[in-house]
Amino acid sequence: MIANKVEICGVNTTKLPVLSNEKMRELFVKMQAGDNNAREELISGNLRLVLSVIQRFIGRGENPDDLFQVGCIGLIKAADNFDLGQNVRFSTYAVPMIMGEIRRYLRDNNIIRVSRSLRDSAYKALSARENLVNRLGHEPSITEIAQEMSLPPEEVIFALDSIQDPVSLFETVYNDGGDPIYIMDQVKDEGINDFYWTETLTIDEALSRLGEREKRIIDLRFFQGRTQMEVAEEIGISQAQVSRLEKGALLSLRKHM
């Protein structure tokens, strides 16, 4: 469960029912014939779908109860619009709708406010993209979408970027059962380059030539940000001794670097 949370919005998640495919079909037939009790039973029997979806959005600072309620709206919409004649499982149909409802909620409640006009442009761009896919039979380029909307390509890019959800660096992009690969593992840090690693190795080598006390002083002073007085108290010597040993250690480092 979510952060060991058993009850969400007053619902005991450990006691949620699970419906068989045969029972689901039976309830859908009754619901579409106007049976409200069947509708309620069908929705209650699929609340686990909402729980599985909101797991993906935990860690963004949102209240799980709020996400659950929004996800239930998506579930209800899916149940009301599901076509039994389509050869697809209800869960396959419902999960994207639940997820879409939660994404809209997160986007509309994002602290980074996007203007209404920019959001409208983004939705028009998505609509234009869908029309182009149907007409051309392939994924359109930004240029093609821009031409369809009679807008500069950069405006289309800016509009579409404005409705993208923030992504956590700790979001998993691949997991084969072993150690997962996170987004942060695939992001390049321009500050980490060959020169950086060479410089780091040089510093490590120079530090290895110092005595244990000198290394301790350098670590406390320059890696942990302590004052000479604090270092003196921790090591048990005078501040004057710390100052003398520090200067000697720095001279030694400069010599070997």
QUIUR-V257755 format. One record per run of one state. SS is the DSSP state (~ for helix, > for strand, _ for the rest). FROM is the first residue (numbers start at 1). TO is the last residue. If there is no record, write none. Layout:
SS	FROM	TO
SS	FROM	TO
//
This chain:
_	1	1
>	2	2
_	3	4
>	5	5
_	6	6
>	7	8
_	9	10
>	11	12
~	13	15
_	16	20
~	21	32
_	33	35
~	36	44
_	45	46
~	47	57
_	58	63
~	64	81
_	82	89
~	90	108
_	109	115
~	116	136
_	137	141
~	142	149
_	150	152
~	153	162
_	163	171
>	172	174
_	175	180
>	181	182
~	183	186
_	187	193
~	194	208
_	209	211
~	212	223
_	224	227
~	228	235
_	236	238
~	239	256
_	257	257
//
